[in-house]
Amino acid sequence: MAGKVALITGITGQDGSYLAELLIDKGYDVHGIVRRASTINTSRIDHLYEDPHNGDVQLRLHYGDLGDANSLRRILSEVQPTEIYNLAAQSHVRVSFDMPLETADVGGMGTLRLLEAVREYQVTTGTEVRLYQASSSEMFGKVHETPQRETTPFHPRSPYGVAKVFSYWAIVNYRESYGLHASNGILFNHESPRRGETFVTRKITQAVARIKHGLQDKLYLGNIDAKRDWGFAGDYVYAMWLMLQQDTADDYVVAMNETHSVREFLELAFGHVGLDYNEYVEIDPRYYRPAEVDLLLGDSSKARKQLGWEPQVSFHDLVQMMVETDLEQAVREKALEDAGLSPSITNRKAA
């Protein structure tokens, strides 16, 4: 594994942090791109900067932006990566309706800028760079067949899904036109304790923990009958890595091959702490999407056969893992609250 250098966009996110851990463990020299901002949230990767055994630097961050082609070219020249994982995006589907232009620019055009930077770098240096693109089950949207596989037609139902379809075909086009080793991972929903607090799964598990400890009264959600194919993010980043180890680039669906409703997620999460979700959950129309995706169910047989990938964490274990982590956080929050060291929680009662 010596000599392998990975560059990750979106490294501060859920997937980026798990992927960075995996690659560091495999001996990679890992670099990440972060956007310059007044505050940069690196909490998911702070533990990765130094080797706990010898203090060596394990992770290096570079300021850049998928909206700035010059910064991408500069970083490629400095880092000289052998593998690039493009995970950066405005990744919240509901928010993409409120911010369609930014979602399209980063999630769509950003991929094209990166592809051009990689193409130019390869022409200039004569070295191969393997590229992974984070595609999404949201591309299937209004599904044309169930389960969804690599050959299922796309019918996106959100600006996020539309941007991902653009990126998907840009990857295919550059692979076929320029011979780039570029692969799409069509990942179905994948969660973890590191999931952002505005995503429905983490919103649920955090609310469960806070309600259990008296820090919150109600949980407001949208369509709880929507069905998704949920897996563990730590399992899914391993599939990303496997794609770039193949001799030939290709596109793969990564999924658990099973579907569960938001309602089922609620039942498991609240049930884990002995509560009935019906007593705490209220439906708020503000959380409905303008165009809903009712059912997503993946068929990952190609990835399992060709990559040898198998998920290790079940849906039930995933929910339990997330609830347990948020319970620990709620205990700390409660202790601060009791000590008068935390801000008023009145504005979080209906989080």
N, C-alpha and C positions, 0 to 999 in steps of 0.2 A: 504493500500500500504506500510505500515511500514515494514521495514526489507528487502525490495527488493534492491538488489545490482546489478547494470548492469556494464558490462565490454564491451567496444566498441573498436574494432580494426579499424583503418582508421578513427579515430575520428576527425582528422583535415580536412577531406574532406567535400565535399558538403553534402552528406548523413549523415555523422557522426555528423556534427554540428546541423542539423535539428533534428536528433534522440536524441542527448544529450539535446537539448531544451525540447523536448517532455517528456523525462524521468524525467528531473529535475522538470518539471511542475507537473508530476504525483507523486512526492515525493520520487523518487529513489535516492539512493546513487550512483553517476555515476563516473566511472573510465574509462580512455582511455589509449591505448597503443600508444606510439610514438617511432619512430626509432631515435637513436642517430645520429645527423648530425651537421655539423658546423653551420647551420642555420635551425631552425624549424619554419615553418609557422603556427602559431596558430591564425591567424587573424579572421578565421571564428568562433572561440570559445572563444576569449578573453573576451567577454562580459558575459560569463557563470561562471567564476571562483568564484565570490562572489555573495551572495544574496544581491540585491540592498537595501533590507529593513533592514537587520540586520548585514550584513557583513560576515555571515557564509560562509565557503567554500562549494561550490556546486559541484565542479568538481576536480578530482585529476588525474594527468597524471603519467604514469609509462614508463620508458625506456624498450623497448623490441622489438622483431623482429619475424615475422613469419618464418624467416629462422633459428631461434635459439630456439630449443626445450626447452633448459634449462631455458631460460628467460620466456617462456610461463608457465612452471611448477611453477617457482618462483612467478610469478605474480598471478596465480590462488591461490596459497597458501596464499599470502598476502591479496588479495582482497576478497577471498571467495565469488565469484559472484553467484547469483541465475539465472542470464540471461547473455548470451554472444551474441553479435552481431558482426559477422565477416564481416566487410566491406572493409578490407584492400586488395589492389591489385594494380598492374600496370594497370590502368583502361582505358588507351587510346588505342582504337582498332588499329589505324594506327601505333602508336608507337610500338605496340606489334610485328609488322613485323620486326622492327629494333632491338628490344630487346626481342627476343623470349625466351631465357633462363631465364632471370629474371622474365618475365611474367609468365612462367610456374612454376618457383620455388615458387614465392610468391602466385600467384593465384591458383596453383594446390597443390604442396607439402606443402605449408604453411597451407592450410586447413587440410591436413592430420596430420601435426604436432600438430595443435590445437585440433583436434579430439582425438588424443592419449593422450594429456595432460588432456583433459576433462575426458576421460575414466579412466585414472589413478587416477585423483582427486576424482572421484565418488567412485571408489573402495576403496580408502584410507579413505575417510571421511564418506562415506555412505549417502551423500547428493546429491540431484538431481540438475543438472545444465541444463537449457534449452538453446539450441544453435540455432541461426539464421544464415543461410548462404546466402550471397548475390549472387544469381545466376543471369543469364542475358539472355535477348532475343537473344543476339548474339550466343547463343548455337544452335538456330534454323538455322541460317546462310542461306544456300540454302534451302529455306523452302519447305517442302513436302506437306503442306496443308495450306490454308488460311481460317480463322484466325488460329493463333497458340495457342494451349491450352496445358494443362499438359500432354496429351497423344501424342502430336505431336513428331515424331522422330527428334533427333538432327542431324544437319549436319553443324558443325561450319566451318567458312571460314576465320579464323584468329587464330594466336597463343593465343590471348586473349580468344576467344570462346572455343578453345580446352582445355585450362586450366580450364575454368569454367565448362565444361562438366566433367572433371576429379573430380572437387570438388563436383559437383552435385551428382555423383554416390558414392563418398566417404561418403557423408552425408547419403544417402539412405542405404549404406552398414552398417555403424555404427548404424544406427537406427534399422535395421533388425537384426544385429548380436549381439549387446550389449544392445538393448533397450534404447538407448539414445533418449531424447526428442530433436531431431534435425530436423529442417525444412528448406526447400529451398524456397526462394522467387524469382521467375523468373520474375524479374522486366524488363519491357520494358523501353525505353528511358525516363528519367525523368530529368528535367532541373530546373534552378532557377537562380536568380541573383548571387548566390554563385558558379555557375558552373565555372570550370577552363577555363582560357582564350584561351586554345588551342582546346577546343571542339567546333564543328561547330556552335551550337546555340549561345553560348556566343561570339564566334568570330564574328558572324553576328551582334548581338545587340551592342557589343562594337564598331564595325566599323561604324554602323549606327550613334551612338552618336558622334563619333569622326569626321566623315565626316560632320555631321550637324554643328559642331562647327569649321570646318576648320582645324582639327588636323590630318586628314588623307585624301588621295586622292582616293585610290582604295582598293578593297577587292578581294583577290584571293582565289578561292575555287576549289574543285574537282568536283565530280559528284553531281550536284544540282537536279538531277531527282530521287535520292534515296528517298525512302519513309519510314517514321518511325511513330511509335505510341508514341507521346510525351505527358507526363504529368508533374505535378509539384512535385518536390522532397519532399516538405513538406507533401503532401498527401500520398506519397508512404512510408515514414518512419512510418506512422501510421499503415499501413498494416503490416510492419515488427513486430511492437509491438503486434498487434492483433494475429499474428501467434503463438507467445510464450505464449499467454493467453489461448490457447486451451488445453483441456485435453489430446488430442492426437496429436502428431506431424504429419505434412503432407507437401505437396508441392503445391504451389499456383502461378499461373500467376497473375501479377498485371499490369494492362494496362488500357488505356482509351477506348479501343475497337473502335478506329478510326485511320486512317492513313493520314499523310500529307507529301508532298514532301519538300525537302530543298528549292525548288523554291517557294512554298507557304509560307514558313517561311520568305524568303527574301521579298516577296510581302507585307506581314503583317508588318514586322519590318521596312522596308524603308517607306512603306505607312503611318505608324504611325507618321512620321515626315515630311510627304509631299514630299517624294523623290521617284524617279523611280529607282529601283535597277539595271535596264539594263544599266544605265549610269555610274555605279560605280563598278559593279562586272565583273571580268574576270576569265576565267577558266584556271587553271594551272595543267597540267598533274602530277606534283609532288605530288599533294594531292589525286590522285587516289590510291585506295588500290590494291594490287596485285590480290586479289580475292574479288570482290564486293558483298555486301549484298544489293539486290535491294529493297526488300519489307519486312517490319515487321509489323504485325498487330495482336494484342493480343486479346484473349477472356478471360476476367477476371470474367466470370459468377460464377465460383466456389468460388473465393474469396469474391465476392459480396453476394453470398448466404450463405456460411458457416461462413465467418468472419463478415458479415454485413458491409463490407467496401464500401465506395462510394467516388470517387474523388470530391473535392470541387472547384478546379480551372480548367477552360476550357482552351483549346489550345490557343484561341484568347487572353484570359486574361493573360495567361502565357507569351506570346510574349510581350504583352504590359507592363507587370510587369518588364520583363528583360530590355526592351528598356528604360523605365522610370528610372530605377536604374542606367543604364549606362549613361544616359543623365546627371544625377546629378554628376556622376563621371567626365564626360567630362567638365562640367562647372568648376569644381574645377581645373582640369588639365589646362584648358584654362586660368584661372585666374593666375595660377602659370607661365604659358608660357608667358603671357603678362607682368608679373612682372619680368621676366628673372630669375625665381627661379627653373625652371625645365630643365633637360638636353635636348639637341637637339632632335627634333622629326624626323629628316631627315631619320633616320634608321627605323622609324615606318610608313613611308608613305605607304608602301605596306604590312602592317601587315595582 
